[in-house]
Amino acid sequence: MRKAIINVVIIAALFCVPNCTDSKSHARAIFMLIDVSGTYAEEVGKAATVVNYLLSGLEAGDSIMVAGINSRSFSEKLIIAGATFDSRPSKRNAQKKMICDAMQEFASKKESSSYTDITGALIQATSYLNETGCKHKTVLIFSDMKEDLDKKTIRSFPIDMKGISVVALNVTKLRSDNIDPRLYLNRLNWWEKRVIDAGAEEWIVMNDLTRLEDYVGTRR
């Protein structure tokens, strides 16, 4: 079932890209990454709520894709759902329902990975966003932002995120952060430098999810 959903999503996204390109000066493209490693996997239900909120504000020509952050995240296999929204309301509503259903299924499985490849996920998200041709491109990262790679995974190289905004959502504090808050602050500073050096438009940490409404509303 999961494989079938992914195939439908990818095919739909590919066919819908021209709609976004035709109105790229106004359309928005969002790629939401959801951390499923360690104890952060318990936050997936909250991430599903965020996706539902995002869907309510997306219009014809806008795009959204949702994927997990896993041990090695540069893979289409981790795509949960997504679409570029049709101009017909009935079709658009069906697309949104499909994404909601896929998110509910994903959250119910409560999957957890051993490692956290945030960099690979960012590269995957950037590739998709650039393909849409949309002017406003945003990566939302639902994670504690603690990257943990196995010894074989190589991510220590520059990445290119030119023209993309990066928003870290719900950056929960680890037990070690509570002992030494500098660890938390240093982690966020490190990621800010990484994405800005990669050419990103902006880096925002948004732990108050009520701010998301105002932020997304300005991305058109």
N, C-alpha and C positions, 0 to 999 in steps of 0.2 A: 504493500500500500504506500509506504513512504517513498519507494523508488518511483512509483507511478506519479505521485504528486510532484516530485522533483522534475521529472521529465516534462510534465505538462507546464510547469512554471517556466522552465528554461525555454521551451518552444514558444510559449506565449510572449515572453519577454523579447525574444528575438524578432518576432513578427511585429511587435508594437513599438520598437525603437524608432521607426520613421515618424510616428505621430509625435513623439517627444522632440525629435530633431526639427520638425516643421515649426514648432512653437518654442524653440529652445531658449528664446530670450525671456520667457515667462515661466516655463516648466521647471519643476523641482525634481531632483532625484535624491533619494535617501537610501543608504545602505546601513542597516542596523545589525551590529554584531553582538551576539549574546554569549557570554562566558559560561561554559558548562564544566569548568574544572573545580575539583575539590569541593569545599563547602559553599562556594559561590553558586553552584548548581541549584541550590535551594532558592535562589532569587529568580529563577526562570518564570515562575508564575507572575511576578511583578513585571517582568519584561513583556509578557503577553499582554498585560493591561496597557503598557506603553504603546505597543504595536496597534492595539485596537483604537487608542486615542489618535495616533498618527493617521490611521485609515480614514477617520471621520473628517479630517481636514484636507485630504488629498483630492485633487480634481482631475478632470480629463487632461491627458498629456503628462501628468506627473507619474513618477516611477518610484517603486519601493522594492527592496529586496532584503530578506532577513536570512541570516546565516549564523551558525554556531562558531564559537572559538574553541578549538579542540587542541589535541596534542600537536597536530600539523594541520594548519588551517588554510593553506593555499590549495584549496580543492573545491570543485563544484559539488562534491558529495555532501558538503556541510550546509548547502542551501536548504532552508526550511520552506520558504515560499516567497512569492513576489510577482509583480506584474507592472506593466505600463498601462495606465487606465484609459479605457475606451471612452469615446465621446458620447456613446449611448448610455443613458442612466441605468437601464436594465442590465446591460453588459457590465458596466462599472460596478454595480452592486453585487453581481455574481462574482466578479474578480475579488472584491473585498471579502465576501463570505468565504471564498476558497482559502484566502490567506488566514482569516480568523480560525477556520476549521483546522488548518495545518498547524497553527500555533497552539491550539488546544491539544492536539495530538502530541506535539513535541513536548509541551509542558507536562503532560500526563505521564510521559515515559521516565522523567526524572533521570536522564542520562548524565553521567559524570566522566570526565577525562582525567588522565593522570598528569598531563602537562598543559601549558597554556601558551599557544603560539599566537600572540597578538600581532606581531609584525607580519606574519604570513596572511593573517586575516585582513590586515590593512591593505596589503598588496592586492589581494583578491577583490576587495571592495573598490579600490581605486580603479582597477581595470574595468569593472562593470560600470562604474559611474561615468568614466570617460567615454565609454561606448554609447551611452544614452544620448550624448550631444546636448544635454540640458545645461543651462547657464548656472543654476544654483545646485551645487552638489555637496552633500553632507554625509559624513560617516558618524553614526551614533554608536558608541561603544558602551555596552552594558557590562561592566567588569570592575574588579578591584584593581585593575591595571598592574597586576603582578605577573610579569612574563616569566614562564618557567619552561625551558626547553630541554629536550633530551640531548645526549651528547652527539648524536648524528645530525641533528637539525641545524642548518647554517642560516643565520639571519643577521650576522654582524656586517652589514653592508649598507650603503646609502639607499634610500628609497625615494620615489618621486611622487609627491602628492600635490603638485601644483594646481591651484584653483579650487581646492577642496577644503571645506570646513570640517573640523573634527571636534565632536562633543563627547566628553566622557560622562556617562550617566551612572548614578547610584554607585559611586566609587566607595565601597564599604571599606572600613578599616580592619586590618588584620590584627590578630592578637599581639604580634610584635610591635605594631604601630601604637597600640595602647601603652605599651611599655616605654617606647621611645618614639614620640610623634614626628621626630625628624625623618624617620624612615618613610612615613607616609608623604610628607612634604617633598622629600628628595625624589621619591618615585614619580610624583606628579610633575615636578620640575624637569626630570629626565625625559619624560614623554613629551612635555611641551617643547623642549629643545629638539627632540627627534622629529616631530611632525613639522615644526616651523622651519627647521633646516631642510626638510624635504619639500618645502615650498607651499605648505598648507596656508590657506587664507587666514585661519584663526584656530586657536585651541581654547576650548571652554570646558571647565569642570562644572557640572550641574547636578548637585546632589539633591536639591530641592526640585522635584519633578514638576511642581506646579509652574515653574518658569518655562517649561518646554512649550507651552501654548503660545506665549509671547514670542519665543525664539522662532518657532516654525512659521508663525504668522508673518514674519518679516522676510522669509526666504523666497519671496516671489517678486 
